[in-house]
Amino acid sequence: MTRRFGQAFFVRDEEYNTLMFELHRDLYAYQEWKDRIVEEEMISLPIGHDYYQSEPIYLSTKAIIKDDSTAPMAVLKEDFENQRHTGVSGLELDSLSVDLLTSLVRGDAIRSNPNELATKLDIHRRTVQRRMENLERAGVISRPVCRFPRIWAPPDYFMVLSLLQVEKHKGRVLKAYVEDPHVSLLVKASANRYNVLMCSSFYRMGDHLSWEEQYDQRFPASLRAVKNLYLSPAMTFSIHQQFVSLAYLDQRLKEIRGRKYSPRCSKRDVVPRRGDEFPSESILSEEAQTSRRSPGLRYYGSRGHPHLMHPYENLFI
């Protein structure tokens, strides 16, 4: 839809039929985006309405407690070993396939190819290697891994997006969720009565219900309220793991080139300074490697190349 749009699902939740994950620089940028998609007719509005109804949840990437897309691999492996689920996407698995899949998801033996990048960019290999090390050290990118197409859940597994009201023993409850392989995303939230947002994955609905019951018994009176939204693979409308990051880099590159060739700008305008707002600017200079900007959501590559940790500070659902 636009540069800020990353994932979407068909849902039936009261009067709403679509769930979208959006990333914006700040609240004002989100408001501008909403106005623009209406003005440019990027979205169909009901007859007689000049706006579309939504119920957003505002989350900061700085509030992320856990973001681990590799965690559900342990669930898939356990299901395979217990003969509960022995295939994915119509492909029957054996032990070797599961071990290989585990290694790929974790990024074992996956390496970037500086020679290939140097040839493509027409620069020296050592320059590529040094800049990649600077970017990784600054927290702009991470080492390359393979990710599941739906990021937070293996194929054939359904995702559960949960809003939780956690009261007593909050630290212990969150620690348990962080250590649980079913949970791939955990974020502090402020949405009405709820203070935590969680994304988990399961192969069967009954597995999730049993899993919830175990937490109720483990932490009695801690989970005061839970609101679950179940997202099956068939409900997936669109997921593009790198779209927002690539669009952001394209925009920044145009801005940088515009400054570079402007006769009114100085070298200071072209070379980023320490503490600049956007971490991707450290591509231009090693000085920016000390930037401590929050990396945000991590969008890792699936083709053996590291990818930008998401530049925007806020996630909107």
C-alpha positions in Angstrom: 0.0 0.0 0.0 2.6 2.5 1.1 6.1 2.7 2.4 5.0 2.4 6.0 3.0 -0.8 5.5 4.6 -4.1 6.4 2.1 -6.9 7.2 -1.7 -7.3 6.8 -4.2 -10.0 7.7 -7.9 -10.7 7.0 -9.7 -10.8 10.4 -13.2 -10.7 11.8 -12.9 -8.7 15.0 -16.1 -6.9 15.9 -16.6 -4.3 13.1 -13.1 -4.7 11.7 -12.0 -7.0 8.9 -8.3 -6.1 8.4 -5.3 -6.1 10.8 -2.2 -4.2 9.7 1.3 -3.8 11.1 2.6 -0.3 10.2 5.9 1.4 11.1 6.1 5.2 11.4 8.7 7.7 12.6 6.4 9.2 15.1 2.7 9.9 15.8 2.6 12.9 13.5 4.0 10.9 10.6 1.2 8.3 11.3 -1.5 11.0 11.1 0.0 12.4 7.9 0.0 8.9 6.4 -3.6 8.4 7.2 -4.6 11.6 5.6 -2.5 10.9 2.5 -3.9 7.5 1.8 -7.4 9.0 1.7 -6.4 12.0 -0.3 -4.5 9.9 -2.9 -7.3 7.3 -2.9 -5.1 4.5 -1.8 -7.9 3.0 0.2 -11.6 2.6 -0.6 -13.9 4.4 1.7 -17.5 3.5 2.5 -20.1 5.6 0.7 -20.7 8.9 2.5 -17.5 8.7 4.6 -14.4 10.8 4.2 -12.3 8.7 6.6 -11.7 5.1 7.5 -12.5 3.8 10.9 -9.6 2.2 12.8 -8.6 1.3 16.4 -4.8 1.7 16.5 -2.4 0.4 19.2 0.7 2.6 19.5 3.9 0.8 20.4 7.4 2.0 20.6 10.2 -0.2 19.3 12.1 0.8 22.4 9.5 -1.1 24.4 10.3 -4.4 22.8 11.1 -7.0 25.4 11.6 -9.9 23.0 11.8 -10.1 19.2 13.0 -13.6 18.2 11.7 -15.0 15.0 13.9 -18.1 15.5 12.1 -19.1 18.8 9.2 -21.1 17.1 11.7 -23.4 15.4 12.0 -25.2 18.8 8.3 -25.7 18.8 8.3 -27.1 15.2 11.2 -29.4 16.1 9.4 -30.7 19.2 6.2 -31.3 17.3 8.2 -33.3 14.7 10.0 -35.4 17.3 6.7 -36.2 19.0 5.1 -37.1 15.6 2.5 -34.4 16.1 3.4 -32.5 12.9 5.8 -34.1 10.4 5.6 -31.7 7.4 5.4 -28.1 6.4 3.7 -26.6 3.3 3.0 -30.1 2.0 6.6 -31.2 2.3 7.3 -34.2 4.5 10.2 -33.7 6.8 12.8 -36.1 8.1 15.4 -35.6 10.9 18.0 -34.2 8.4 15.5 -31.7 7.0 14.6 -30.4 10.5 18.3 -30.1 11.5 19.0 -28.2 8.3 16.0 -25.9 8.8 17.1 -25.2 12.4 20.6 -24.2 11.3 19.2 -22.0 8.5 16.8 -20.2 10.8 19.6 -19.6 13.4 21.9 -18.4 10.7 24.5 -21.1 11.2 27.1 -21.1 8.4 25.3 -18.3 6.5 27.7 -15.7 5.4 27.6 -12.5 3.4 29.7 -12.4 0.2 31.9 -9.2 0.3 33.4 -10.1 -3.1 30.0 -10.2 -4.7 28.9 -6.9 -3.1 32.2 -5.3 -4.0 31.7 -6.3 -7.7 28.1 -5.1 -7.7 28.9 -1.7 -6.0 32.2 -1.3 -7.9 34.3 -0.7 -4.8 37.1 -2.5 -3.0 36.3 -5.7 -1.1 38.1 -4.4 2.0 35.9 -1.3 2.0 32.8 -3.4 1.8 34.0 -5.6 4.7 35.0 -2.7 6.9 31.7 -0.9 6.3 29.7 -4.0 7.1 31.6 -4.5 10.3 30.9 -0.9 11.2 27.2 -1.3 10.5 26.9 -4.5 12.6 28.9 -3.0 15.5 26.7 0.0 15.5 23.5 -2.2 15.7 22.2 -1.1 12.3 22.2 -4.6 10.9 22.7 -8.1 12.2 24.3 -11.2 10.8 22.3 -12.8 8.0 19.7 -15.5 8.8 16.8 -17.2 7.1 13.3 -16.2 8.3 10.0 -17.9 8.0 7.8 -16.2 5.4 5.4 -15.0 8.1 8.3 -14.0 10.3 6.9 -14.9 13.7 5.4 -18.3 12.9 6.5 -21.4 11.0 4.5 -22.5 7.9 1.1 -24.2 8.7 1.2 -22.7 12.3 -1.3 -20.1 13.3 -0.2 -16.9 15.1 -1.9 -15.6 18.2 -1.8 -11.9 18.8 -2.6 -11.3 22.5 -3.2 -8.3 24.6 -2.5 -9.0 28.3 -3.2 -7.3 31.5 -0.4 -8.4 33.8 -0.5 -7.3 37.4 1.1 -9.3 40.2 4.6 -10.7 39.7 4.9 -9.0 36.3 8.7 -9.5 36.2 8.4 -13.2 36.7 5.6 -13.5 34.1 7.5 -11.6 31.5 10.6 -13.7 32.1 8.6 -16.9 31.6 7.3 -15.6 28.3 10.8 -14.5 27.2 12.1 -18.0 27.8 9.1 -19.7 26.1 9.7 -20.8 22.5 6.1 -20.3 21.6 6.5 -16.6 22.1 8.4 -14.7 19.3 7.4 -11.1 20.1 6.8 -9.4 23.4 6.2 -5.6 23.8 5.3 -3.3 26.6 2.0 -1.7 25.7 -0.6 0.8 26.9 -3.9 -0.1 25.3 -6.9 0.5 27.6 -6.6 -2.1 30.4 -3.8 -4.0 28.7 -0.1 -3.5 29.3 1.6 -6.2 27.2 1.3 -7.3 23.6 2.5 -10.8 22.7 2.7 -12.8 19.5 2.9 -16.6 19.8 2.5 -19.5 17.5 0.9 -23.0 17.7 0.0 -25.8 15.3 -3.4 -26.5 16.9 -6.0 -24.4 18.7 -6.1 -26.9 21.5 -2.3 -26.5 22.0 -2.8 -22.8 22.7 -5.7 -23.3 25.0 -3.7 -25.9 27.1 -0.7 -23.5 27.0 -2.8 -20.6 28.4 -4.2 -22.9 31.1 -0.7 -23.8 32.2 0.2 -20.1 32.6 -3.0 -19.5 34.6 -2.1 -22.2 37.0 1.6 -21.1 37.2 0.8 -17.5 37.8 -2.6 -17.3 39.6 -4.1 -13.8 39.8 -1.3 -12.4 37.7 -3.1 -12.4 34.3 -6.2 -10.4 35.0 -7.4 -10.1 31.4 -6.4 -11.6 28.0 -7.7 -10.7 24.5 -6.6 -13.1 21.7 -6.8 -12.7 18.0 -6.1 -15.9 16.0 -4.3 -15.5 12.7 -4.2 -18.6 10.5 -1.9 -18.9 7.4 -5.0 -18.5 5.2 -5.8 -15.2 6.8 -2.5 -13.7 5.6 -3.1 -10.9 3.1 0.4 -9.5 2.6 3.8 -9.7 4.2 6.9 -8.1 2.8 9.8 -8.5 5.3 12.1 -5.9 3.7 9.7 -3.5 1.9 9.7 -0.7 4.5 13.5 -0.9 5.1 14.3 -0.8 1.4 11.9 2.1 0.8 13.5 4.0 3.7 17.0 3.4 2.4 15.9 4.5 -1.1 14.4 7.7 0.4 17.5 8.4 2.4 19.8 7.8 -0.5 17.9 10.3 -2.6 18.1 12.9 0.2 21.9 12.3 0.7 22.6 12.6 -3.0 20.6 15.7 -3.2 22.7 17.3 -0.4 25.9 16.0 -1.9 25.4 17.7 -5.3 23.9 20.9 -3.9 26.5 23.8 -4.2 25.2 25.3 -1.0 26.0 22.3 1.2 29.3 21.7 2.9 31.1 18.4 3.6 29.6 18.6 7.1 26.1 18.3 5.5 27.1 15.2 3.6 29.0 13.2 6.3 26.8 12.3 9.2 27.7 13.4 12.6 27.8 11.3 15.8 24.3 10.9 17.2 22.5 11.5 13.9 18.9 10.5 14.1 18.9 7.7 11.5 21.4 4.8 12.0 21.4 3.9 8.3 23.5 7.1 7.7 26.5 5.3 9.1 26.7 3.7 5.7 28.5 6.9 4.6 31.0 7.4 7.4 32.7 5.3 10.1 32.1 8.2 12.5 28.4 7.1 12.9 29.3 3.7 14.2 28.9 5.0 17.7 25.2 5.9 17.2 23.0 4.3 19.9 19.7 4.9 18.2 17.1 2.2 19.0 17.3 -0.5 16.2 13.6 -1.2 16.2 12.2 -4.2 14.6 14.8 -6.5 13.0 14.2 -7.3 9.4 16.8 -10.0 8.6 17.4 -11.3 5.1 16.6 -14.7 3.8 19.2 -14.6 1.0 22.4 -14.6 2.9 22.8 -10.8 3.3 22.4 -8.8 6.4 19.5 -6.4 6.5 18.7 -3.1 8.2 17.3 -3.2 11.6 14.2 -1.2 11.2 14.8 2.5 11.2 11.5 3.8 12.5 10.9 4.1 16.2 7.2 3.3 16.4 5.1 0.3 15.5 1.4 0.8 14.9 -1.1 -2.0 14.9 
